Amino acid sequence: MKIIILGAGQVGASVAENLAMEDNDITIIDKDGDLLRGLEDRLDLRTVQGHAAYPDVLLQAGAEDADMILAVTNSDETNMVACQVAYSMFRTPTKIARVRSQGFIKYPELFKNDVLPVDLLISPEQLVTDYIFRLIEYPGALQVLDFAEGRIRLVAVRAYYGGPLVGHKLKTLYDHMPDVDARVAAIYRKGKAILPEGDTLVEVDDEVFFIAAVENTRAVMSELRRLEHPFKRVIIAGGGNIGRRLALELQQNYQVKVIDRGKHRSKRLAEELDRCIVLHGDGADEDLLLDENIENTDVFCAVTNDDEANILSAMLAKRLGARKVMALINRASYVDLVQSGPIDIAISPQQATIGSLLAYVRRGDVAVVHSLRRGAAEAIEAVAHGDSTSSKVVGKAVEEIQLPKGASIGAILRGKEVLIAHHDTVIHSEDHVILFLVDKRRISEVEKLFQVGVTFL
């Protein structure tokens, strides 16, 4: 696929890296020549220096035959105008724009071909907010990802000593919970993937990914670790776009405090967040945290735009007694580094965002994509089409489907019914199939399985 990315910042660079690994033809546009040279040195892509919305710059980048324009500059207006130019001048089939301002997002009727031709709006800030919200909703989870419009969940949990399933074979899960159907999609032990089978033993500290209907999520979690008490008290360090949105979503059901260094922003937040306590100060101020009873806080969430400040304030909060600490970290090199230390969860905005984009890049009918394990693994929701003569999956039992190594089918949505996949489960046309890929480099093989008729080779 020929893709033009507008903006070489954190989001653009992360997307370019993911897509370039998959044999796409990538061109990236930015005004900053230094950023472009850095990307050119380490990735297989073209770069064009210039203003992302100018027609002559888009033409130089090859917009006349591009399959997709992905506008992720820091300017909402530039992104929207670029999509308009791509549609009006080049009839680009797919146009995706990063739009952060609620002043635009709350008017979806704007984003149509006869007004502003944008096929998909992405707001990294909202995606990160939703991601954090689900982690707070499910204490003890490392990741909580939705499929099938929220009916099916993929959850990552670290197995702890004392969990009923820990030290036992996976097949005993059904003995413990005969009325709950779930499937373990993958286990990571000391960083290495293990393909789960019925006789696989679950060990302490295993990172276990399981798939279940949303109503069964907590029951399965309780097999792998003692269920934690629900979170009640949350402190958010940083009142920017993410901190503000998170506080708005949490304030109905949680006791929320927001700390922000900006005097004017603190005042504005206090007026807007009628059920939160807003504090003007530094999230890394030990005296302030102690005054606000950090030792009784369930979640401390550092979401400023400064990685170092987030890391330091989260580490301090943990040392002072916060039950769970999370830090927003943009630099990919920091994520693995800090999560092995006192910080419970390092949140990468790029990984939270990339799935929304990948669903548009995947060949075949792919409804949802989630990037996992810092981009090494992937979970997708693919839609099966055709019949037994035109499809490689329809009419076949799961055990008959020739999945690539490291791939597994976890669940199926058939109409409104959630089915956990077993070896004899037969795929029907129009089923939404949830797959887990330990190695995302095998994604093209999965895509071919779900293409129909003359489109698969």
N, C-alpha and C positions, 0 to 999 in steps of 0.2 A: 504494500500500500504506500502511496506517495503522500506524505504528511508534511505540512508546513507548520512549525511551531513559532508563535510570535511571543517573544520574551524569553530571555535566558537567565532569569532569576532562579530562585530555589525551586519553584514549581515547574517551570519550563525545563530546567536542567535535569530534574528528577524524571520527568516524563520522557525527555529525549533519551536518557540513559536506558529506561525500561523498553522503549519502543525500538531503539537502535539494536538492542540485543535480539530482536525478533525478526531481523532481515527486512525491516521496513526502510523505505527511502526517505530519510529525514533531512529537512532543511530548517535551520533555526535563524530567526531574525532578531536583532537587538541593536540598540544604538551603541552599546558598550563593546568596543573592539577587544578589550582585555578578556571580558567574559567569554566572548566567542572563541578567541584563540585558545583559551583553557579547555573549552569543550572539544574543539577541533583536534587538540593534541591527544585526548584520551578516548574519544568516541568516533565511530565511523559515520560521519554526517557532513553535510555542507553547511556553511554559514554565510549570511548576508548581513552587512552592517547598514543600518538605516532605520527610518521610522516605520513601524510595523503596519500602519494603516495607509501608507502612500501607495497608490496603484503601481508606480514604476518600480518600487522596491518589491512588491508582491510579484510583479511580472518577472523581475530578476531572479526571484526565488523559485520560479516555475509554477506560478498559480494557475496558469492556463490549463494545465492537465493534472492538478492536484486532486486527490481524493478527499482530503480533509484539511481544514484550517483549524488550528487550535490556538486561540488567542488568550494568553495567560500573562500579559504584561501587568504592571501594577496599576494601570489606569483603566477603570471600567469603560470610560468613554472611548479610549483607543481600541479596546477589545470589540466593542459593539460596532464602531465605525468600520473596523477591519472586516468583520463578518458581512457588513452591508456591501462593502467594496467587492469582496470575494464573490458574493452572490450576484450583484448587479453586473460586474464586468466579466467574471470568469465562470459563473454558474457552478461554483464549487459544491459538490453534493452534500458534504457534511461540514457544518460550521459549529464549533464549540467555543463558548466565551466564558472566561472567569469574570463574574460580576459579584462584587462584595457589598455594595450599598443596598440597604433595605429600601431606599427610595426608588430603586429600579425593581428589585426582586419581588416586591409586593404587588406588582402590576404585571402578571404573566401574559396578559393580553397584548403587551408590547412586543413580545418575542414570537412573532409570526412572519411568514415570508412577505406579507403585504405591508408590514410595519418595520420591524427589525428582524431580519432573517437569521435567527439563532436557533439551531436545532437542539442544543443542550446547554443549559446554564449550569456552571459549577461555582460553588462558593466553598473554597477550602475551609474557611472559618466555620461555616455551618456543619460541614462534614466532620470536622474535628470536634465540634461541640456535641454532635450526636454520638460520636465515638466515646467521648468521655462520659456522657450521660449514661450510656449502657454499662460502662464499667462500674459506675457508682450504683446503678440499679442492681448489679449482680456482684456483691462483695466476694472476692476471692478469684474472680475471673481475670485472665490475662488479656483475652480478646473476646468480644461478643459481636458476631456478625449476622446480619439478617439476610434471609433468602425468601423467595415466594411471598413477597409483600408482607414480610414479618411473621409468616406462619411457621417457618423453619429457622432454627438458629444453629450456627456453628460456634462452639465455645471452646476456648483454650483454657485449661486449668493445670496448675502444677500439683502433682499428686503428693499428698502429705502423709506422714506416718499416722495411722489411726483411721484412715479412710477404709471403709469395708472392703473395697475392691483392691486396695494396695497390698501387694504380696500374693495376689491370687490371679488365676487365669481369666482372660476377658470373658470367656463363655459363661463364667459364674455370674456375670452381671444379670442375666435373665433369671437366675435362681433367686437373686436378692430382690429383683423387681419384676415379677412375672407379668404385671399389668402395664409396664412402661417399656416402650420400644425405643431403642436408641442404637447408634452405631459409632464405634470409635474409628475415625477416619485416618488418624496418624498418631504416632508417638515419637517424640524427640527425646533421646537419652544422651546427655552430655554433648548436645549439639548435633547429633547424627540421627537421621530418620530411620524409624523401624516400621515396616509394614505390618500392621496388626492382624493377627489371626486368632482363632478361638483359643489356642494354647499359649498365646503370648502372655507373659507375666507382667503385671504393672508394678514398677518399682518406685520407691520414694524418690522424689525430685524429677520424675518423668514429666515432660510437658505433653499433656494429652489433649488432642483435638477430637471432640465428639459432635455428632449431629443428632438433633432431636427436635420434635415438635416443641413450639415455644412453651406450652404448658408443662412440659416434662423437664425443662432445663434444670431447675433447682434440684429435682429428685436425682438426676444423673450426677450433678455436681457433688451431692452429698455422699456419693459412692467413692469419690476420689479424695475428699478432704472433709473435715468437719465444716459444716455450713457456718459461716460467720454471721453474727448478728447484723441485721440491716443497718446501713449507715444512716446517721441522723444529722451529725454536725459537720459542716463543710466550710473550709476556709479557702478562698480563691485569691491567689496573689497575682494581680494584674487585671485591670478593668478595661482592657482594650476590646477589640471586636469579639474575641473568643470568650474572655472573662465575663463580659457583659451578657452575651447570649447564654452562657452556661448558667449564670446567676438567675436570669429570667426563667429558664426552664426548671431550675432546682427550687426556686423560692416557694413554690406551692406546697412542697412535701418535705423540705429539709430546712434546717436552721443554717442559714448561709451568711457568712461574713466575707466582704470583698476588701482587699487591701490594694490601694493604688498610690503611686508616688506623686501623681499630678494633682495639684490643688483644684484646678478648674474641672478636671474630669471627675474627681471624687465628688465634687458638689453636684455635677450633672447626674452621676450615677445614683446619688442619694435621693434625688428627685424622681428618678425613673424606677428604682428598685424599692417599691413600697414595703416589701416584706423582708428585706435584707438589712444588715448593718454594714455601712460603708465606712471604712477607716482610711484616713489620709496618712500614709506612711510607707515604709520599706518592708517588703515581705521577708527580707533577710535581717531584720532588726530583732535581735534576741529578746530584748526587753519588751518590745511590742507583742511578740508571739507569746511570751510568758503571761503578759497582762491579759491576753485574749484566750487564756486556758488552752494552749496548744496541746497540753498533755491529755486533754479530754476530747480532742478533735478526732473524728473518724477519718476524714480525708483532707489532706492538704494538697492543693492543686496549683502548681506554678505555671502560669500561661502568659507571661510577659513576652515581648518580642526579643528578649535577650537570653540566649541559651545559657550563658554562664550564670546569669542571675537566677534563672530557673533551677539550675543544678544546685547551686549553693544554698538557695532558700529551702529547697526540698530536703537536702541533706541535713540542714540545721533543724528543720521541723521534725524530721525522723529522730534525730538525736534528742530532741526535747520531749519526745513521747507521742507524736502523732501516730495513729494506728496504721494509716496507709498514705504514702506520698506518691504523687505523680508529677512529672516534669515534661513540659512541651519542649522538644529539642529538634531544631531544624537540620543541624549538621548530622549527616548519616554516620560519620565516623564516631560521633559521641554516643549514639544510641546503644550499641552493644557494650561500650565501655562503662556507662553508668548503670545499666540495668543489672549488671553482675555485682553491684555494690549495694549501698543502703537504699537507693531509690527503687521503689516497688515496680513502677511502670513508667517507661520512657515512651512518650507519645510522639510519633513522627508525622507531621502534617502531610508530607509527601506520600507516605504509605496509606494514609486515610483517604487521600484524594485520587490516587492513581487508578483505583478500581472503577470509579465512575467513567474514566476515560477509556479504559481497556475494553469495557463492554461495547463501545462503539468501534473499536479497532478489530475485535475478534471476527473471524470469518464464520459463517453459519449464523444461526439465530441464538445469540447469547444475551440473556436478560440482565444478569448480574455478574460482576467479577469482584473478588476481594483478593488483594495482594497480601501475602502472609510471610512471616519469617524474613522480614526486611527484603522482600521481593524475590526470595529464592523459591517459594512455594506459592500456589494459587488455588483458590476455590472458585468454581464457576457454576452458574445456573444456566444450562443449555436446554433449548426446547427441541424435542424430537418431532420431526415432520415426515410425511410420506407413509409408505407401507412396507411390508416385508420384502418387496421386490425392488424398491427404490432407496431404502435406508439400510444402513449397516447396524442399526440399533433397534428399530421398531419391529416388534414381534419376536424379539430374542430375550431369553432370560439373561440376567446379569452375568452368570457364569459363562455364557456363550459369547459375550461381547469381548473382542480382542482389544482390551485397553492397553495403552502403553505402560511400561514398567513404572511403578510408583504412583499410578493413578487408581482411584477407587470411586465407586458410586456409593454415595451415602444415603440419599433420600430422594423421594419423588413426590411432586405435587401433581395430583390427577384431579382436575377440577378444583374442588375445595378440600379434597381428602389428602392428608399427609401420610405417605407410606415410607417406612424405613426400609431401605433396600436390603434384601437377602439374596443368596445365590440363585434362588429359583424365581425371583420377582421378574415378571415380564414387562418390558417397556412398551407402552402404547403410543400411538401418534398423538401429538400435542401434550404429552407429559413434560413437565419441567423437571429436569434431572440435575441433581446437585452432585458435583464431582469435586474431589480433592486431588491435587497434583503435588506430589512431593518435590518434583523438579519441573518448574514452569517451562523449561526448554522443550518439553514434550507437548506443549500446548497445540502445536500445529497438527499433531497426530489425533488429538481429541477433536479439534475443529473438523477434520476430514470425516471422522465418524458421524458427526451430526449434520453434514451436508448431504443433500439428497439428489437423486437423479444424475444428470450429466455433470453436476458440479463437483462430485468427488471422484478421485482417481484411484 
